[in-house]
């Protein structure tokens, strides 16, 4: 199996189960923000992070699928 396909599946799974995984590990949503001297400088909503992970995962799956198809044609 192509490494891009594996990464795509991992990222899609992360995007689906992000909140429960964070709860299990004990992290909170502050992970997605940039904090400086106690102030939140920049913050991403967990929903936006999930969408970004899902999009990257789908792109990785497509790239991996194209590479596998190219190798089979050779």
N, C-alpha and C positions, 0 to 999 in steps of 0.2 A: 504494500500500500504506500502511496506517495506521501511524503511528509507534509506537503501542503494540504492534502485531504485530511490528515490527522489533525493538524492545527485548526483547520476550518471547523471540524466537528467539536474540538475542545472549546473554541471561541463561542460557537453557537450554544453549547451546553452551559458555558459560563454566563452567557447573556440570559438564558432562561432561568438559571438557578442562582443568580448573583446575590439576591437578598438573603435567602436561607444560608448560603455559604458564608456570607459575612457574619450572620448571626452565630453560626457554629464556631467560626474562628474567633469571634469576639470583637470584630471591627465594626465601626459604624460609618455613617455616610460622610463623616468628616474626611475620610480617606480620599474622596474625590475633590477635595478643595485644597487650595494653596493658602496656608496660614502663616502669618508673619507677625510676631510679637502679640499673639493671641487674637489678632484680627483676621477675619476671612477676607483674603485679597481676591481670590478667584474660586468659584465653586461650580461643579457640574452636578446636575440632578442625577440621582441613580437611574432614573428612567432613560435619560440621555446616554449615560454610560452603557446601558443595556443595548440601546439601539446601535451605538457605535460598534460594540463587540459583535452584534449580530451581523451588521453590514460587512465588517472585516472578515468574519467567519464565512459568509456566503462568497465573498470575493476569493478567499483562499480555496474554497471548495471548487469554484469554477476554474481557477488557475490549475489546481491539481488535476481536475478532470481533463482539461485540455492537454496537459503534459502526458497523462496516461494514454489518451487517445493518440497523441503524436508518436509515442513509443510503440504502440501496437501497429501503427501504419508502417513503421520502418522494418 
